[in-house]
Amino acid sequence: MAVRCLARCAELSFSFVRELEDKKTNKVPDTVTFECELSLDDAAVEWYKGDRAIKTSDKYDLVARGTVHRLTIKDVDSKDAGEYKAVFRNKSTKANLSVEGC
């Protein structure tokens, strides 16, 4: 019983140990990857562009390996500029993508 409590307490006290960082590209098309890391292993992070949820598709590749979470945006153009956010439970990290010179 104590082990289950410890696991649950660890799950409740997670944090982003590495936050998303702003990205900039001046090459179109390009491929851009956002990456963050949680203190919790195998968490189900949700990704957003603005308020719109992102799912794996031809445009977006979402990868989670252990504590590291990556969002890769393929064929980046000016429409992809904006704020991207990784969310798990009540915490989030966000960064901006700037697309210049197109």
N, C-alpha and C positions, 0 to 999 in steps of 0.2 A: 504494500500500500504506500509506503514512503517513497518508493522509486517512482510510482505513478505521479505522486504529488510533485516530486522534484522535476520530472519531465514536463508537467503542466506549468509549473512556475517558470521554468526556463522558456517555455513557449510564450508565456505572457510577457516576459521581460526581454524581448528581442529588440534589436536596433539595426539600422543600416550602418555597417562598419565602413563601407565605402559608398559614397553618394554618386549620383549621376553627375557628369561634367558637361558643360556646354560644348557644342561641336560647331564647326564652321567648314563649309566647302565652297570652292569657287569653280568646281568642275562639274559639269552636267553632261551626261548622267554620272553619278558617283554612287558609292556604297558607304554608308555611315553606320557605325555600331556604338550604341550606348551600353554601358556596363555598370552594374552596381553589385554590392555584396551585403548579404544579411548575416547577422550573428546566428541565425537559425538555419539548420540544414533542411533541404527539401521543402521549402515553403512555396506555396502557390502564389507567386507574384502576378499581379494584373498590370498590364501596360495600357497607357492612354496617350492619345494626341489631343491636347486640349481636354474636352470632356468626352471624347469619343473613344470607346474601348478598341484596342487593337488585338486582332487574332492572327495566327499564322496564316499566311497566304503567299501568293506569288510576289507580293510587294514586301511583306514583313516576315522575318524569321525570328521566332522567340525560342531561346535556349536557356535551360536551367541545369546547371551541374553543381550539385552540392549546395554551397552557399552563394555561388556566383550566378547572376542573371544577366542575359544579354538580349538586346533588341537590335537586329540588323535591318536597316532600311535599304532596299535595293532600288536602282534606277532613280536616285534622288533628283528631284527638280524643284523649282520654286514653290510648288504647292505643298511640298513636305516641310517647309520652314514652319517653325512654331515651337510650342512647349510640349515636351514629352515627360511622362510621369510613370514611375514604378510604384505600385501600391501593394502593401500587405497589411491586412487588418486596419488598424487606425493610424498607421504611419506611412509616409510617402517620401520620395525624393524626386526632384524634377530638374530638368535642364532644357536649354533652348538649342534648336538647330537653326543656324543661319545659312542661307543659300545665297551667295553673292555672284555678281557678274554674269547673270543669265538673262 
